[in-house]
C-alpha cells in the first residue's frame, strides 16, 4: 500500500470528518490495489482503523451486518458489489 494510512478513529465525533477525508485520500492513492478495488475488503479495511471503547460495539455490529449481506445462504450480495 502507498501513502500514509489514516490515523485510528476512536469514535470521537468531531474527528469523523478528518478520518473520512484521510481514508478517502488513502483509498484513491491505492485504487489499483485489490484490497481497495473490492468493496467488501475496502469496508473491512476502513473498519480496521476504527478502534477503542467508544466504537468497538459499532464496528462489531457493522462486521456482522456486512457478513450477513454477503451470506450465500441468504442469496446475499457479492463481495464485489459496490452497494456494500
C-alpha positions in Angstrom: 0.0 0.0 0.0 1.1 3.5 -0.8 0.8 6.7 1.3 0.1 7.1 4.9 -2.8 5.1 6.3 -5.3 7.3 8.2 -4.8 7.6 11.9 -7.1 5.4 14.0 -10.6 6.7 14.6 -11.6 6.2 18.2 -15.3 7.2 17.8 -14.8 10.9 18.7 -17.5 12.6 16.6 -15.5 15.8 15.8 -12.7 13.6 14.4 -15.0 11.7 12.0 -14.7 14.1 9.0 -11.0 14.2 9.3 -10.8 10.4 9.4 -13.2 10.1 6.4 -11.1 12.6 4.4 -7.8 10.8 5.2 -9.3 7.4 4.4 -10.6 8.8 1.1 -7.1 10.0 0.1 -5.6 6.7 1.1 -8.2 4.8 -0.9 -7.6 7.0 -4.0 -3.8 6.6 -3.8 -4.3 2.8 -3.6 -7.2 2.5 -6.1 -5.4 -0.2 -8.1 -4.8 -2.4 -5.1 -7.1 -5.4 -4.9 -8.0 -4.7 -1.3 -9.3 -1.3 -2.3 -10.9 -2.4 -5.5 -13.1 -5.0 -3.8 -15.9 -3.2 -1.8 -16.1 -5.9 0.9 -12.3 -5.7 1.7 -12.4 -1.9 1.4 -15.1 -1.6 4.1 -13.2 -4.1 6.3 -10.0 -2.1 5.8 -11.8 1.1 6.9 -13.2 -0.6 9.9 -9.7 -1.9 10.8 -8.7 1.7 11.5 -11.6 2.2 13.9 -10.6 1.2 17.4 -11.3 1.9 21.0 -14.1 1.5 23.6 -16.3 4.2 22.1 -16.6 2.5 18.7 -15.8 -1.2 19.2 -19.5 -2.2 19.6 -20.5 -0.3 16.5 -17.6 -1.9 14.5 -18.6 -5.4 15.7 -22.2 -4.8 14.6 -21.2 -3.5 11.2 -19.0 -6.5 10.6 -21.9 -8.8 11.4 -24.1 -6.8 9.1 -21.5 -6.9 6.3 -21.1 -10.6 6.6 -24.9 -11.1 6.6 -25.1 -9.1 3.4 -22.7 -11.4 1.6 -24.0 -14.7 3.1 -24.6 -17.0 0.1 -27.2 -18.9 2.1 -29.3 -15.8 2.1 -28.7 -15.1 -1.5 -26.6 -12.2 -0.5 -24.6 -9.7 -2.4 -21.3 -10.5 -3.9 -18.2 -9.1 -2.2 -17.6 -7.1 -5.3 -21.0 -5.3 -5.1 -20.5 -1.5 -4.6 -23.7 -1.2 -2.5 -21.7 -2.7 0.4 
